[in-house]
């Protein structure tokens, strides 16, 4: 399984993320005023910036449409953002068309039942370690980290290493 995932990762040009349970820890935090707050991992954010530097496109498709997510996506410079969408395959297709790639050159990382269809459609199905059993079952690659705790960064590192881009991308940040 690991060899197959690594081989698939060598062709990935677009990584598409779910938000709740992947880019966040999955919790919904409410203020006394009823506003939703989200917890994002700064290491995932730096991983996204590193991926962008290396030429890996990043996209987001999420079932919920919430201002804290839109703010974080904007801060990270993610151009491909689709919020409030429970049917995710059409948006993956749209992203691929915009970028000029095939769906087989896209990876999707998810954690819950809503992600199953798009994971099956993408070229590389990725999952966080604390995903639902049905998601873990179809994933080509599973992080060692939980969603919202560095799993996105781990997925990005995996893809960049498979594509031979990791070392050069790191040099741009470190040197």
Protein Blocks (a to p, Z undefined) as FASTA:
>chain_A
ZZmmmmmmmmpcbdcddfehplmnoiacddfkopacddddfklmmmmmmmmmnopacddd
dfbdcfklmmmmmmnopabdcehiablklmmmmmmmmnopafklpccddfbfklmmmmmm
pmbdcddfkbcfklmmmpmbdcfbdehilpmmmmmmmmmmmnopmmmmmmmmmZZ
